[in-house]
Amino acid sequence: MYDVIVVGGGAAGLSGALALVRSRRSVLVIDQGDPRNAPADGVHNYLSRDGIPPLELTAIGRQEVIGYGGEVITGTVTSARATSGPEIGFVVDTADGQSFESRRLLVTTGVTDQLPDVPGLAERFGRDVLHCPFCHGWEVRDQAIGVLATGPMAIHQAMMFRQLTDDLTLFLHTGPEPTEQQWEELAARGISVVQGVVEQVEVTDDRLTGVRLEGGRVIPRQALVVQTYLQARAEFLDELGLKPGEREIRGVTVGIAVDAGPAGTTSVPGVWVAGNVTDPMAQVITSAAAGLAAGAGINGELVGEDTRLAVAARSS
């Protein structure tokens, strides 16, 4: 019986685990080992760690958690269920047939990115097919950048990446026609607009070199910005009755995530969430901060439970 099982070993999960083990809680971190940002060269906007490779950051975090007595294993959690005792508790099962029990759960499994259905995007994602100006923008500054429109957010993306380059092209693809005001804004910012459906991206010597339209026309580009659909990795929570809901930005649905209250509490007592699984737009440092807040909150809740049980035992 662990005090807390943390499902997911990225920045949020490891930060939460670190707060808990430093409070002398018994903690097991179960991590699948395929972080969303693995293809990226580095983590950015993480003060004092800017540019660190994602897997190096998590390796350091693992060692810190282990150094305080925490346990970290590689595995895929397939289900989670409540125990039948009088106190809050959970059992989680893994794909390799193991089961573990804990008093609380911290879920930090993140999201998966569903890319637009254009050949070549998946192989380049996180390298020169991008989604976030803060995560990757500096690395493509002053390059020939394209923005692939698949929804209303494309105009916003174009304006954000225009801050980073003078050579920006908006590919309307399957996105909506810009409004009259948007056309004026695009023109004022010197953003060129290309009509027509994108057929695929062109790659030469392991570098993105262009965007091919239906009909064969190729527009030279060095990077392409896309909007992904963000899907919380939370299927294993179904038995607990915890299901993700839709998330909107600027009135546009961008994905699904687990709803959470202050510090990551959920509608299921004893289950907490942090990071992209509840906040899909959070960057790494934001997720780490959320994990810390959740870990501290869980410890406080357990302190209250420990005190209540101690009073009951003393009175019996």
N, C-alpha and C positions, 0 to 999 in steps of 0.2 A: 504494500500500500504506500504510494507516494503521496506527498502533500499535493503536488501539482504535476500533471502531465502537460507539456507544451507540444502541440502538434504543429510542426513547421519550424525550421531552424534558420530562418533568415534574420535580418536585422531586428525585426519586431520580436520574434520568438526568443532569440538569444538575449536581447536586452531585458525582456521580461524574466527570463530564467536567471539572469545575472542578479537582478534585484531580489529575486526570491532566495537564491542560494546564499547571498550575502546576509539574508535575514534568517539563515540556518534552516531553511525549508528543504525537504527532500524533493528533488526535481528530476524528471526524466524528459528529455527533449527527443522527439521522434521526427526525423527529417527525411524527406523523400530524396533529396540530393539533386534536384533539378530546378534551381532558382530561375525566376523569370528573367533576371538580368544577366544570366550566364554568358550570352553572346557578346555583351558589351565589353569594350576594352577596359573601362574603369567606372567607378562610382564617382559621381560629381555632386557638388554642393554639400559635401559631408565635411564639416570643418575639421581640419587637421589630417584628414584622410583623403582629400580630393585627388582623384585619379587612381586610387587603389583598385586593383582587379577585384571584381565581386567575390570570387571564390577565396581570395586571400583575406578579405574582410571577414567572411564567415568562419574561415579557419582560425583566425585570431580570436574571434568571439567564442568559438567552441572551446578553445584552450582556456580562456578566462573562466567560462562556466565550469569546466571540469576542474580547474584549479581550486575552486571553492567547494568541490565535492559533488557537483551536479553530474548527471549521466547523460550522454548523448549517443543515440544509435541511429543508424540508417534504416529506414523502413517506410512503408506506405500504410497509413491508417485507412482501413476499409469501412469501419463502423464504430460508433460510440453509443453507449446505452447507460441509463441510470442504474445504480445498484438498488437492491430492495430493502436495505437497512433503514433505520430511523433517521440517519444523518445523510446529508447530501454526499453523493459519491458516484463515480463513473467507472465503467470498464471500456477500454478501447481495444479493438482487434486489429492486427496487422495482416498484410497480404501473405506473409510467410507462416501464418498460423499461431502467432504469439498473442497473448492477452495481457494487459496491464491494468492496474486499478489505481485510482487516485481520488482525492477528496475534491479537487477542482480541476477544470480544464481551461487551458489558454490556447485558443485556436489562432494561428498566425500563418495559414497556408497560402495566402496571397491569391493572385488571379492568374488566369491564362489569357493571352491575347489572341482573339480571333481576327485574322487579317482579311482584308478585302480579297475577293477571288480573282487575283491577277497572277499569272505564272511568274515565278521568280522572286516574289516578295518574301516568302517565308525564309528562303535561303540567305537573304540579305538583312533580315530584321535584326535590329540592334547594332548594325554595322554602318551601312549607308542607306538603309530603309529605316526611317526614324518616326517617332511619334511625339516626342517631348522636347521643346526648345531648351528647357532648363537642364535636362539630362544629357543632351547630345549637341545642343546648338553651337557652342563654342568650337567644337571639333569640326564643324562644317562651315565655319564663318568664311565669308567671301567666296564661297564656291557657287557653282550653278545648281540651285536647289529647285526641285519641283514639289508641288503639293497636289496630292491625288484627292479629288473631291468625291466623296461617297455619301455626304450628308451635309446638313447646314453648318456644321462646325468648321468646314474647310476654309471659309473666309477668315474666320478667327485665326486658324492655324497659319494662313498666308500672312496675315498682319504680324503675327508673332515672329515668324521666321524672316520677315522683311527687315526686322531689326538687325539681323545677322548678315545680310548680304544685299547687294544691289541687283543681283541677277536671280530673280525669282519668277517662276512660271506656275500658274494655277491651271491644272488639267481638270476640266469640268467633269469628264468621265460620266459617272452616274449621279453626280450631285445635282442639286436644284439650280435653276437659272438664277444668277444674282439679281437682286432688286436694282432699280434705277440708282438708288443711293449707293449700293455696294459697287456697281459698275464705276460710279464716279470716284469712290474711295480707292478702288483698285488702280484706276488710271492715275489718280493723284500720287499714289505711292510708287508708280512705275512698275507695277506688277503685270506682266503679260498674261493673257488668258488664251488657252487652247481649247477649242471645241472638239468633241469626238471622244469615242470610247478608247481607253487604253487597253492594248492587247497583251503587252508583256513588258518587262524591263530588260534592257540590254546590259550584258556583263562582258567585260574584256579583261583578261589577266586578273581575275578575282576582284574586279572593281566595277561598280555600276557606272555605265558610260552613257546611257540614254534611256528614253521612254518611247516605246514603239506604239503607234496608234493603229487602229484597224484601218487597213488600206496600205500599210507599210511605211508611212512617214515616221521618221525617228527624230525626236527632239533631244539633242545632247544635254544630259544632266549628270551631275556627280553625286547627288543625294536626292532621295524622294521621301516626302513626309506623308504619312498615312494616319487615318484614324482607325484604331482597333476597337473591337467590342470586348469589354472587360468582363470576364466571367469568374466569379469567386469559386475557389476550390473548396467546396463545402458539402459535397454529396454525402459524405460519411456522417453528417449531422442529421440526416433525414429521420432516423429513428428517434431522435430527441425532439423532433418537431420544429427544428430550427432551419428555416428555408430562406435563401437569399431573396431580396426584393430588388426592383428596378432602381437604378441611380440615374439622375438627370443633371445635366450641366447646361445652363442657359436654355432650359426648356427642352433639351435634346437628350434622349435616352442613350447613355454611353455604356451600359452594362448592368450587371446584377452584383449585389454585395449583401453581406449580413448586417442587418440593422443593429446598432449599438447605442447604449446610453453613455453617461459619464464614465470615463476611464476604461470603456470597453465592456461594460455589463451588457448582457443580452436578456431576452425574454425568458430564457431558461435559467433558473437559479443555479449558480455554480459554474456556468459556462461564460467565459470571457473571450473577447476577440480583440485583435490589434493588427495594424498594418493594412495592406491592400485588400485583405479579405473583407474588410468593412469600409475602408477608405481607398477606393481604387486609384485615385489620383495622387496619393501620398508618395513622396520621394523617399529614398532610403533613410535619410536622417529623420524625416517625419515619422516613418514607421518605427524607427528605433525609439524615438521619444514616446510614441504611443505604447510600445511594448513595456517600457519602463513604468509608465503610468498604470498599466494594467497589472504588472507584477506587484507594484506597491499596493494597489487596491486589493488584490487577492490576498496578500499577506495581512492587510488590515482586517479583512473579512475572517480569515482563519484565526487571527488573534482573538477576535470576538467569540468565535465558536469555541476555541480552546478554553477561554475564560468561563464561558457558560457551562461547558462540560466539567471543568474543574470545580466550580461551585456546586454542581449537582452531585459530583462524587464526594465532596466534603460533607454535604448535607445528608448523604445516605447512610 
